[in-house]
Amino acid sequence: MRTGTQFTGTLAPNQTHRWFTHSWPVDWHVTWYMMPTSPQSGAPQIDWDIFVERANATHCTYWITVKNLTNAQVTFEGRYAVLN
């Protein structure tokens, strides 16, 4: 398994933003997850959705939408794991 951080982000209170990352091999099984880096206890800070575009026969693009669920600024890392 390979893991890493693809991007970092900052979201204003209740903001939603979309990022993309491209040229991923289509034969890789990639899992995406977001990890808040600004501590705040008591409730979830972010939510995310992943959408996939087949760019060509061998590569894909991931479109990652992240939403800040709080009334405060949130920083986070966009992390991935290649499972195969």
ABEGO torsion letter per residue (X at the ends): XBBBBABBBBBBBGBBBBBBBBGBBAABBBBBBBBBABBBBGBBABBBBBBBBBABAABBBBBBBBBBABABBBBBBBBBBBAX
